Amino acid sequence: MRALDDGFPDKPGDMFDRDVEWMELAAFACDQRPGATLGVVSGRRRQGKTFLLRALCEATGGFYFAADEATDGESLQQIGAALGAYLKVPSALRFDNWHEVFDALLAIGTDRPVTVVIDEFPYLARANPGLPSTLQNAIAPRRAEREGSRSRLLLCGSAMTFMGTLLAGNAPLRGRAGLELVVPTLDYQLAARFWNVTDPVLAVKVHAVVGGTPAYRREFARDDTPADAGDFDGWIQRTVLNPASPLFREARYLLAAESELHDLGLYHSVLAAIAAGNTTRGAIGTYTGRKSGDLAHPLNVLMDCGLVHRRPDAFRDNQSNYEVAEPLITFYHAVMRPIWSDLAHTRTSARLWARSEPRFTANVLGPHFEQLCRHWTRYFAPEDTVGGFPARVESGTVNDPGNKKTCQVDVAVFGTGTDDREALLAIGEVKWHETMGMGHLERLRHIRGLLTAQGRRGAAAARLLCFSGAGFSPELTDEAARSNDIRLLTPADLYTGILLPARSISCRSSGRAPLAMSVSIPLPGCRYRCASYVS
């Protein structure tokens, strides 16, 4: 991670985390070298991209323009009015085409580096598909207007399918950008700090519903956070299950916002299939009534949108599983969609939630806890826990010829030795609502024996990891104390070093609960960050 020098603006005090993103944007905006430069900022909706870019323009004295869904002619008028106000000229500037607009934007950076942000760029390109080509010509090398300018042009958008192709393949802007920044959701540890949740079990539950999207707390829930573990049911009813809350319909709107999703019914069905536990293409096809081969396109589009992840099988090269990337969508399909018509009657929300809670535990919490355990094992687990440095963590299936079945492995940890060959470091089982006992341990030992018999490198010495949200039997606890190859892990282990007392600042709306502050520390070789206590 690059260090900011004294010439770079400080990150705003009311901005949670985003240290890496702010550093990259500040370094791009304050680059003193001659020549106009282009950057692309993307990410799913509600992640704070606009907040970041507006703050950057305020800190650097830059120009910010947010496009609307409008005709090309109206957009030309809007940006002319915005640029005229920025330049403090008596009247709005008039542009006949986008060539003139881009030349004017390059001209404002002749004396110093000037940040120029065009937010919601996909709206403009939808009305004028030739816009990327026009911009390509404007910032072409050796063009006088470009060489004499230090405008730092940033294009931003939430339509992931469009933004993902803006710099790809033979796209006009391919090779023109000096920055390509994706603003991710907060990881589960930072999300707990952001929601001001200090109980690890409650943190898992909250993240299983709203994930790490910042806007869901500040704007959508108006800083309504669960007061404690006993308030979780009430919080669910006040927010996500409340028809008056923006969170109520958000999962449906996330799909509608993607312009590439034409058959919304099909995409909803695919997501519902995955949320119900049908994670292979064949199982998704059976659930939706489509041939598995016909699902390649919708699955690829959902992955391009950042709404679905493809997870390779740890032990089968030709097998993959799919998981929903946005927890709120999983919650909607598993809990809300089956009772959607009843949810309009808010007086029955408590009864509806009581009826839906078992489905939430089985279809949402359990799979989500597995995802968090894999994430923790890959990025945060101490080397002593898994027997080395994890290079890859997946789930997988192992053939059991003797019993004529397959065994599911929730966590399979692989590392790379000094000879650059991959070896199995550990295997693990995850249970959210079930006390783990000797039966679970014997199952892991049996799977370890199967992998050893297959000749899997490192399998014989693989650690055995037991993750449980409900605890462990006394027998298993005693066995783990006697054995060096067994690790018992709880939600508290997943949040060790993160759920600590933190300095607080006032919330921006209701003042219901303080926001925790953190310093972001990059982890070598990965894009995720952990936060440390700020005194």
Buried (B, 14 or more C-beta within 10 A) or exposed (E): EEEBEEEBBEBBEEBBBBBBBBBBBBBBBBBEEEBBBBBBBBBBBBBBBBBBBBBBBEBBEBBBBBBEEBEBEEBBBBBBBBBBEBEEEEEBBEBEEBEBBBBBBBBBBEEEBBBBBBBBBBBBBBBBEEBBBBBBEBBEEEBEBBEBBBBBBBBBBBBBBBBBBBBEEEBBBBEBBBBBBBBBBBBBBBBBBBBBBBBBBBBBBBBBBBBBBBBBBBBBBBBBBBBEEEBBBBBBBBBBBBEEBBBBEBBBEBBEEBEBBEEEEBBBBBBBBBBBEBBBBEBBBBBBEBEBEEBEEBBEBBBBBBBBBEBBBBBEEEEBBBBBBBBBBBBBBBBBBEBEEEBEEEEEBBEBBEBBBEBBBBBBBBBBBBBBBBBBBBBBBEEEBBBBEBBBBBBBBBBBEEEEEEBEBBBBBBBBEEEEEBBBBBBBBBBBEEEBBEEBBEBBBBBBEBBBEEEBEBBEEBBBBBBBBEEBBEEBBEBBEEEEBBBBBBBEBBBBEBBBEBEEEEBEEEEEBBBBBBEBEBEEEEEBBBBEBEE
